[in-house]
Amino acid sequence: MQIGDVRRIVVVGAGTMGQQIAFQCAGHGYDVVMYDVDAAALEAAIARIDAYAGGLEAGGVISPEVRASAREQITLTSDASIAAEDADLLSEAVPEDPDLKGRVLAEWGDACPQRTIFMTNTSTLVPSQFAQATGRPDRLLALHFHLPVWVNNLTDVMPHPGTAPEVTELVVEFARRIGQVPIELSREYNGYVFNSMYTALNRAAITLAAQGVTSVENIDRSWMLVTKAPVGPLGALDAVGLDTAYTITDYWARQLDDPQLKENAAFLKAYVDRGDVGVKSGRGFYSYPDPAYARPGFVEGDHQP
């Protein structure tokens, strides 16, 4: 397959990342089919895509024409056979669980044409963990995006030892064509490039909160004041989703038998169990749509906990 032959993209998983990947591809002219086993999740996803696109338009990041054309390029389905038909590329964006990803990719390996290239958006795992399950290990690699995808337009391109070189080359060029800056890795590495650094920050911030060292607000305030960032690490995790943060933390806590990660996972689980998973639920570490960290005077301490 040549890059010019790529027309139809399947996005598996209608969560936040899947939504933004779908919009990114559609906004650059590709036909996109977004699949989720849950039809209700698809309906919620399209509403959130509309809100995401509206925010990009309001901020002058995209034009009204791009927003409108992208929306027309996206179709929804809960029928895998329909989604898989004529798929050129498949982007998997299901929760960060290696067993789940393996099962999902195995199912799509049976459903998709043999030419279809599979891309996993895993943020901490590596593609060799699921390569054989796909039935096409030479056509699998990681293409990992960063939220918000249109603005933080960096992608990690990480093949595994069995990925065909021409597949890596095609995906690097595809990333460029959808407005991303591809960072090609020479070897598999858990956490990729940016996320390896970002994960260390998140662990430190969650540990401070889990141990009750100070408030969530003060943790974020400290980071924002010194770095001049518009949001702190815990506020940023609300955008990622505390359910996603919990899944990743819990997995590595068990894999590494790390006592502090276990404590951090339990801390996050309390939010998840309440349904307070971040921006998408209206509440996480902060309340939305008007989080305290975005208000004037927050950094200076005018909004104390």
Secondary structure, DSSP 8 states (H G I E B T S, - for coil): --GGG--EEEEE--SHHHHHHHHHHHHTT-EEEEE-S-HHHHHHHHHHHHHHHHHHHHTTSS-HHHHHHHHHHEEEES-HHHHHTT-SEEEE---S-HHHHHHHHHHHHHHS-TT-EEEE--SSS-GGGTTGGGT-GGGEEEEE--SSTTTS-EEEEEE-TTS-HHHHHHHHHHHHHTT-EEEE-SS--TTTTHHHHHHHHHHHHHHHHHTTSS-HHHHHHHHHHHH--SS-HHHHHHHH-HHHHHHHHHHHHHHHT-HHHHHHHHHHHHHHHHT--BGGGTBSSSBSSS-GGGSTTTTTTSS--
